[in-house]
Amino acid sequence: MRLSILTAALQELTPRERRDADPDLGVEEWLEFARQIGAPNIELSAALHPTESDVPAAALLDPVANTLDLREPFSAARAARVRRAMQSTRVGLSDLAYFDNMLAADESVRHRKHELMRRVFDAAVLLGADAVAGFVGRNPALSLDANLVMFEEVFVPLLKEAKARGLTYRVEQCPMPGWTIGDTWHNNIAYAPGPWIALHRICERHGVGDQFRIHYDPSHAILMGQDSRSVFQYLKDAGYDFLITGFHVKGQVIDSRGISAWGYGGQTMQRGDWRGAEPSTAPGEQRHAWKKQTVFCEHELPGTARHDPLAYLQNRTVDWLDHQLAARELLRIDPEKTFLVVEHEYPKARVQDKSRLAPILAASLAFTRAIDEAAAAMYALQHEVLPAQGIAVQGIGREAYRS
């Protein structure tokens, strides 16, 4: 598959005072950094500027990078500058990404987010990308069923704008449990195959089924007790094995002690994001809402978690080889046209120092490339070479739904 890296891996590659004054400098310097660490492509991260965001950085678990600065619309002149940098570094563009709540309850906030998403769409066209990755989100004041109605009313029009520009919108499935300081867990309604299918059926009714696709991240499956093979098998069984068209390569490592204490719902009380019966208004304290997730798991940068066969079987960390093999066996993808986008959110290695982070990212990219090449070789042997000679494949292998 084709390798890429999300530019949010190093938010401060270009210090803010420099990139705020020169909005495309950060993209140029990230392209050069990608060349240095061996990333043939980048997933270009956009976000509301900190001065415009409704969520303070101190309240975020993983700060979002506005490497692509769209305070002003992306012009043809800006696109030409970025294209020159892509040509000189020989680093391509897998897609653009803007991860935010597109179903925000406050209409003015939602309007601001949708306007930025339209600018991301326009930038993707000017840069020759055919896809944008993001979230659906959730209105936390509504039930999940009511959010389906809201999706049809306010999100489908965004997909129509994507269609008019020849773009696909790929939805990442993170449930975003800490996005609010309430007790809701699913704050992005597109969190699993069941919801994906329900949302896609709504899209089909409005002629934008081809625009709605999934940007699958195995770390979120682990977060919810799932495994990739079973998720992919479910999609195939339901006739929706075409939905996944891109991948984030990020892992999750489950802490059994945290599960023993709180279960998969995470910490439900005394987190520190409330003061008695009232929610805290301090952004640093609001961040404690993420204990719904962090008390029992930690993000993995591919290759940084120990090899743990028992954890693979228990769905407590990503079995990268089987993940890549299952994608080939069960999904309707063309591997040579499908991107694996490395996403770095491993807390202990989230250093904002280019010299320290470069060898870490380079090694993770090398690991991802090697694992995918191994999966490709296994697939060829087991599905092409041996069958062509009438030779049976050995063993049973990992089975979907097996308990």
C-alpha positions, 0 to 999 in steps of 0.5 A: 500500500502507499505510505503517508504520515499525518502532519499533526505528528509534529505540530511545532515543526515550524514555530507558530510565530513563523507560520502565522506570519507566513501561512504556507511555510509550515507546509513547505517545511513539513514536506522537507521533513517528510523527505528526511524521514522517508515518508513518500506522502503527507496527510495535510492537517487543517484545523481552526486556528487557536484564536478561532477554536471553540475548544481550548488546546488545554482541554484536548488530549491530542492537540490538532495541528493547522499545518494547512492554515485556512484563516484565509481561503487557499488561493491558486497562488498558494497552491502553486507554491505548495506544488513547487515544494512537493515537486522539489521534495518529491513528497506527495499528498495522500489527502487533506484532513480536518478532524472536528465536530460537524454536528456541533450543537451551537449553530454559530460554532457549527457554521464556522466549522462547516465554512472551514471544511468548505475551504479544506475541500477547495484546497484539496481540489487546488492541490489535486487531492481526491479525498478529505478525512474527518469526523462526523461528530455529534450533537451531545444534546440529542439522542443518537437517533436524533443525531441521524436526523441532524446528520441528514439535515446538516451533514449531507449538504456538506457531502453534496459540496464534496461531490460537486468538487469531485471529492470523497469524504473519509470518516475516521471512526474514533468515538471521541469519549472525552470530547465533552465533559458529560458522561456520553461515550459516543461523541462521534456517531460514525464509530463502528460498522453498524452506524456506518451502514445507517449513515451510508443509507441516508447518504444513498437516499440523497445521491451522495453514497459515493462521497461517504467512505471510512478512514479506518483506524485500528486503535479505535477498534481496540478501544471498543473491544473489537478487532480488525478482522471481525470488523472487516468480516462484518462489513463483507457479510453485510455487503459493505466491504467497499466502505473503507478506502483509507487507513490511519496506522495507529495502535492502542494498548489496553491496560488490564488493570484499568479495565479491572477498575473501570471497564471499557466505559472508562472512569465514570466519576471523580475524574476532575472535570466537574466541581461537585454538581457543576462542570468545570469551566477551566480548560485544564480540568476539562481535559480530565474528561479523557479519563473515560479513555486514558485510564485503560488504554494508551495510543501506540505509534506503530512499532513502539508496543512490544510484540504480544501474541496473547494481547492480539488474541484478546484484542488488547493491542493491534495485530499489525500483520493480521490487520494488513492481511485481513484488509486484503482478504476481506475488503474491496480495496486496490492496495496499490491505490490505498494509503496507510497514513501513520498517525503519531499520538503515543503520549511518551514520544509526543516530543516537539523537538524535530531532532528527537522525533525524526528517528522515531517517526522514521523507524515507525514508517519503516516498520509500517512499510515492512509489515505491509510488504510482509502481508502482501507476500503472505497474501500472494503466497496463500491466495495466488501462488499456492492455489495456482499449483493446487497446494493447500494453505496450512493451518487455520489462522485467526478467525473472525468472531471466534471466542 
